[in-house]
Amino acid sequence: METTVIVVVSCHFAEKDKLCPTTLNRLSHALKCAAECEISEGRIDVAFVVTGNVPYEKGSKTLAELMREYLFKNYIHLIYTRVHIGEGVGIFSESRNVTHDVRKLIHDASKIIVVSSNWYFWAGAPLWKKFGQENGLEVQILPIYGTGGWKTKLIYAVYGLIVRASLIFGFSSLVEKQLTKMQLSRKEGFTFDGCR
């Protein structure tokens, strides 16, 4: 039996140990997606991967840990060990690491469904597809509309232009290196509010 892998991309914290409305919306859509897969494909194995392995402040729970708890409480068929925490600190490192880890850890997966906000995919879609292809995975994008604030949408519009230009003109490895280096501080604490 093939495993359907649903990747839920985190957004931000509302406050310490509390997920923001955008992340909760993404989780809700991921659960609906899992239920639809079961109905349309019959009995299937579903595995989730949650991103955001960064704390609000050093020593506190990470976004990914809170998301895993949410899924465990709200998905009746879930076996706790089938919620994997993806590593990375931004779009490049998360999409690269998660696709690699899915291939390595979930051997019977051939497709992943990535759940996030539509504005995230302005930058994220080409990266998930690129790294998915490199790891032999089909990537399906599931955009959610009506999330995030104007500040976040503006940041991701610029981010999307940079990512797409870097892929077209062949300097994506340089952009990946610089952005990941800048985003490593998230491992110490991540308080940006993406719902504004």
FENUR-V94385 format. One record per pair of residues at least 6 apart in sequence whose ideal C-beta (glycine too) atoms are under 7 Angstrom apart, sorted by the first residue. I is the first residue (numbers start at 1). GAP is how many residues later the second one is. D is the distance in Angstrom with one decimal. If there is no record, write none. Layout:
I|GAP|D ; I|GAP|D
This chain:
1|43|6.6 ; 1|44|5.5 ; 2|106|5.3 ; 2|108|6.4 ; 3|42|4.5 ; 3|44|5.2 ; 3|103|5.3 ; 3|105|5.1 ; 3|106|4.8 ; 4|33|5.0 ; 4|40|5.5 ; 4|42|5.1 ; 4|109|7.0 ; 5|42|5.0 ; 5|44|6.3 ; 5|97|5.5 ; 5|101|5.9 ; 5|104|4.8 ; 5|107|4.4 ; 6|24|5.1 ; 6|27|5.7 ; 6|28|5.9 ; 6|40|6.5 ; 6|42|5.3 ; 6|107|4.9 ; 6|109|6.3 ; 7|42|4.6 ; 7|79|7.0 ; 7|91|5.9 ; 7|105|5.4 ; 7|106|6.9 ; 7|107|4.7 ; 7|108|6.7 ; 8|18|5.4 ; 8|19|5.9 ; 8|22|4.5 ; 8|40|6.4 ; 8|42|5.1 ; 8|59|6.3 ; 8|107|5.0 ; 9|17|6.6 ; 9|42|5.1 ; 9|105|6.6 ; 9|106|6.7 ; 9|107|3.9 ; 9|111|6.2 ; 10|13|5.5 ; 10|40|6.6 ; 10|41|5.0 ; 10|42|2.8 ; 10|53|4.1 ; 10|54|6.5 ; 10|57|6.1 ; 11|9|5.4 ; 11|11|4.0 ; 11|12|4.4 ; 11|15|6.9 ; 11|183|4.6 ; 12|8|4.7 ; 12|11|6.9 ; 12|180|5.8 ; 12|181|5.8 ; 12|182|4.2 ; 12|183|6.9 ; 13|6|6.7 ; 13|7|6.1 ; 13|43|4.7 ; 13|50|6.5 ; 13|177|7.0 ; 13|178|6.9 ; 14|6|4.5 ; 16|40|4.4 ; 16|41|6.5 ; 16|44|5.5 ; 17|43|6.4 ; 17|44|5.5 ; 17|49|6.8 ; 19|47|5.3 ; 19|48|6.8 ; 19|51|6.9 ; 20|174|6.4 ; 20|175|5.0 ; 21|174|5.7 ; 22|95|6.2 ; 22|125|4.3 ; 22|126|5.7 ; 22|172|6.0 ; 22|173|5.3 ; 23|40|6.8 ; 23|44|6.7 ; 25|119|6.0 ; 25|122|5.4 ; 26|89|5.4 ; 26|90|6.0 ; 26|118|6.1 ; 27|40|6.2 ; 27|43|5.3 ; 27|44|6.6 ; 29|86|5.4 ; 29|113|6.7 ; 29|115|5.2 ; 30|18|6.8 ; 30|85|4.6 ; 31|43|5.9 ; 31|44|5.8 ; 33|80|6.0 ; 33|82|6.4 ; 33|109|6.1 ; 34|12|4.8 ; 34|41|6.4 ; 37|7|5.8 ; 37|9|6.4 ; 38|6|6.0 ; 47|35|4.5 ; 47|37|6.7 ; 47|59|5.6 ; 48|23|5.6 ; 48|34|6.7 ; 48|35|4.7 ; 49|35|4.7 ; 49|37|4.8 ; 49|49|5.6 ; 49|53|6.5 ; 50|14|4.7 ; 50|17|4.0 ; 50|18|5.6 ; 50|33|6.4 ; 50|35|6.0 ; 50|36|6.6 ; 51|13|6.3 ; 51|35|4.5 ; 51|37|6.4 ; 51|43|4.8 ; 51|47|6.6 ; 52|10|6.3 ; 52|11|3.1 ; 52|12|4.6 ; 52|15|6.6 ; 53|9|5.0 ; 53|11|4.5 ; 53|32|5.3 ; 53|33|6.9 ; 53|34|5.8 ; 54|8|5.6 ; 54|9|6.1 ; 54|35|6.5 ; 54|132|4.3 ; 54|133|5.8 ; 54|136|4.4 ; 55|6|6.6 ; 55|7|5.1 ; 55|134|6.2 ; 55|135|6.9 ; 56|133|6.4 ; 56|134|6.4 ; 56|135|6.3 ; 57|132|4.5 ; 58|130|5.5 ; 58|131|5.8 ; 64|21|4.3 ; 68|15|4.5 ; 68|17|6.5 ; 71|7|6.1 ; 71|12|5.4 ; 72|6|5.8 ; 72|8|5.5 ; 72|11|6.6 ; 84|17|6.9 ; 84|21|6.5 ; 86|8|5.9 ; 86|11|6.2 ; 86|12|4.0 ; 86|15|6.6 ; 87|10|4.7 ; 88|6|3.3 ; 88|9|4.7 ; 88|10|6.9 ; 89|91|6.3 ; 89|94|4.1 ; 89|95|5.7 ; 89|97|4.8 ; 89|98|6.6 ; 90|89|5.6 ; 90|90|6.1 ; 90|93|4.2 ; 91|32|5.5 ; 91|33|5.1 ; 91|36|5.7 ; 91|72|7.0 ; 92|35|6.2 ; 92|84|4.1 ; 92|87|5.8 ; 92|88|5.8 ; 93|87|4.9 ; 95|29|6.6 ; 95|32|4.3 ; 95|33|4.7 ; 95|36|4.9 ; 96|35|4.9 ; 99|32|4.3 ; 99|33|5.0 ; 99|36|4.5 ; 99|38|5.8 ; 100|35|5.7 ; 102|7|5.6 ; 102|10|5.9 ; 102|35|6.4 ; 103|32|4.2 ; 103|33|6.3 ; 103|34|6.4 ; 109|28|6.9 ; 110|27|6.5 ; 110|28|6.2 ; 111|26|6.4 ; 111|27|4.2 ; 111|29|6.3 ; 112|20|6.5 ; 112|25|5.5 ; 112|27|5.7 ; 113|27|4.6 ; 113|29|5.5 ; 114|14|5.2 ; 114|25|6.2 ; 114|27|5.7 ; 114|28|6.6 ; 115|27|4.7 ; 115|29|7.0 ; 116|8|6.4 ; 116|28|6.8 ; 117|26|6.9 ; 117|27|5.3 ; 117|30|4.4 ; 117|31|5.5 ; 118|25|3.9 ; 118|26|6.6 ; 118|27|5.2 ; 119|29|5.7 ; 119|33|6.8 ; 119|34|4.7 ; 119|37|4.6 ; 120|36|6.2 ; 121|20|5.7 ; 121|22|5.4 ; 122|34|5.4 ; 122|35|6.2 ; 122|38|3.2 ; 123|33|5.9 ; 123|36|4.4 ; 123|37|4.1 ; 123|40|4.3 ; 125|16|5.3 ; 126|37|6.6 ; 126|38|6.1 ; 126|41|5.6 ; 127|36|6.5 ; 128|11|4.9 ; 129|10|5.0 ; 132|6|6.8 ; 132|7|3.7 ; 148|46|5.9 ; 148|47|6.2 ; 149|46|5.6 ; 149|47|3.9 ; 151|45|4.9 ; 152|42|4.6 ; 152|44|6.6 ; 162|13|6.3 ; 163|12|6.9 ; 166|6|4.1 ; 166|9|4.1
